[in-house]
Amino acid sequence: MDRRPAISLIIPVLNEAKYIGEIIQHIRELDTDGAAEIIIVDGDPEGSTINTIEDESVRTVLWEKGRARQMNHGAALATGDVLLFLHADTLLPSNAFALIQSAMNDKGFVGGAFDLGFNTRRRIFKITESYVFLRTRLTRMPFGDQAIFISRHHFVQLGGYRDIPVMEDLELMKRIRKRGDRIRIIPEKVRTSTRRYEQEGIVYTTLRNWMLQLQYAFGVPPERLVRWYKSG
């Protein structure tokens, strides 16, 4: 009888062929007992990312483009008790699975996330890390690049991610908070790539992200905010 994976990792991808091998290898190195399930949902109809995956134990699927849609579809396929939504350019802490299991063993929490870290020592990114550290603890609303995890039962109860072009992570956290549920912020950092900051400009991207978060907090709909993001 097959053992049910404790954690299902759901990774939405679009044009990530260059990086997907690294994240899969990283997960396998952390998952020493083989209890984790990896589901990769490709938003490219041609499957440009999943076609490069050689690990046959990884479940791959094509779906409509859109991070929320892709994550919801991956969640529908998952068999684990805990869903971990991971960006393709984000690496987990070395003890991530043990920390997640410990957090979820506390019935006072329905999910959680990690602190944000970047794979660089450049000072400007330390400023962003510090800002996110404070913002997350004040609001209890982590971003998707902080590796959000949640009980599959509660995710289904919530109806999954809302089908919006951006801010789907914060919108989900708003609903969790409105229900009176609690999430745990684990004081260990993920390591997120700085490539998007480098491509679009570090200062511009940082200020733009802060501006968008502020506008969303004041009720500007995601459908208007998305125009500030570059596609793909």
N, C-alpha and C positions, 0 to 999 in steps of 0.2 A: 504493500500500500504506500503510495507516494506521500511524503511529508509535506504538509501545507506550509508554504513560506510565511514567516512571521511578518516580513516587510516586503511590500511591492514597491519598487522604484519605478516611477513613471517619468519618462524623459521626452518632452515634446521637441521635435527638431525641424529645422528648415535650413538646408544648405550647410550642414555641419559635418560633412564627410571628412574634413581635415582633422577634426577634433574628437569624433565619436569613439575612435579606438582607444584613445587615452582615458576617457571617462569610464568605459567598460572595464579596461584593465585595472583602473584604480578601484572600482567597486569590487571586483573579484579579489583583489589583494586584501581589502578590508573584510570581506565576507568569508572568513576562514572556515566557517562550518557549512557554507553553501545554503544558508537558509533564506537568502534574499532572491526575489524574483525581479528581473529587469524587463520592462516593457518600453519599447521605443516607438513613438508615434510620429511618423513622417508626414509633414504637411505638403511635401512636393509630390505631385501626381506621378512623377517619374521615379520616385523613390531614390533620389540621388544620394541620400545619407544611408539608408538602411541597406542599400545594395552593396555597400562596402564592408558590412559587418560579417566577420567570419565566425564569431562565437555562436554556435548553433543553439546554445541554451538560452540566448536572448530572444525574447518574443518581439517580433517586428510587425508593424502594421501601417498601412497607408490610411490617411483620413483627411478630412477637409482642413485647409489651412486656417490657423487661428489657435493661439496658445490655449485659450479656455476650452475650445472644442476638442483639441487634441488631448488635453489632460483629462477631460471628462470621459472621452472614449477609452483612454488607457485605464482609468479607474474602473470602468464598466467591465474590463477584461481581467482586472486584478483578482487574485485569490488570497492575498495576505490580509491580515487583520489590521495592519497599519499601512497607510498610503504615504509614500514619500515622493513629493514632486520636486524634481531636480532639473536645473538648467544644464545644458550640454557643456557649458564652459565653467562649471562650478565643481570643485573637488571638496569632498567631505573631510572632516577631522578623522584622525586615525582610529579613534574609539567611537565613531558616530553611532554604530548600531547598538552598542551597549548603552550609550547615553539615551538613545531613543527608547529602547526597551525599558530603561529605568524610569523615564518620564511617563511612559504610557502605563506602567504598572501602578502609578499613582492615579487612582480613580477620580481625583479632583481635577484632572486635566483631560481635555479631549484631543489635544494636539500640541504643536509647538514649532519651533524653528531654532536656528543657530544664530550666533552673531555674524555680522558681515566682515569678511576680510578680503584683501586683494593679493594676487600673486606678484607683488612688487614691494619694494621698500621706499618708493618715492613718497616724499612727505605730503604732497597734496592729497594722496589717497588715504593717508592716515587721518586727515581732517574729515573726509567722508565717512570713514569707519567710526570715528568718534561721534559724529552727528547721528549716524544710524543707530549706534549704541544707545544714545540718550533718547532718541525719538521712539525706538522700539520699546524701551522700558516705560516711557510715559504713556504711550498709546496702546501697547500690547498688540500692535498691528505690523508684523514683519512683512517684508517684501518677498517675492518669489525667489530671488537670488540668495535668500537666506535658508534655502532648503526646507520649505514648509512640510510638516508631516501632520497627519490627522487620522484618527480612528476611522476605519472604513464605514463603520456603522453610523457615525456622526456625519460623515461626508454625504452618505446617501440620504440621511434625514434632512440635511441642509439643501439637497437638490443639486449638489455639485457647484462648479463655478458658473457664474452668470456669463452668458455668451455676449461678451463685450470686447472691443478691440484692445483695450489697455486697462490697467488698474483692476484686473480680475482678482488679483491676490488681496488687495486692500478691501475690495467689496466683499469677498468671502469672510475676511476677518471682522468686518463691520457686522455681518450677520451673526457670527459666532458671539461677538461681544453683546449684541442686542438680546440674544437668548440667555445671557447670563453665564455662558460657558467660559472656561478658562483655558489659556494656552501657556505653555512653559517656554521661556527663552533660555536656551542652553548657553552658558557662558564659554563656549568654544567656537572658534571661527572657522567658517568655510573659507575656501580660497577661490575667489572668482577672478576670471580673466579680465584684464584691462583693455582688451582689444577694441571693444566698441568705443571706449573713451578715447583711445589713441586714434581711431579712424575718424571720429566726428569732432575731435578736439576736447581736451581734458576739461578746460575751464568752461567751455560752452556746454558740454554735456552735463557737468555737475550743476551749473546754474539752471539749465533747462529742467533737469530732474527735480530740483528744489521748487522751481516755479510751478511745475505740473502738479506736484504733490499738494502745494498750497491751493491751487485752483480746484483740485479735486475735493479737498477738505471743505471748500466753500461752495461746493455743489455744482461745479462745471461738469457736464456729462462726459464720459469717456469718448463718445463719438466725436466730440469737438477736440478733445485733447490729442487724439491719435494723429492729427495732421502734423504734429511736431516730431513724430518719430519717423525715422527712415525705415523703409520696408526691408524685410529679409535680412 
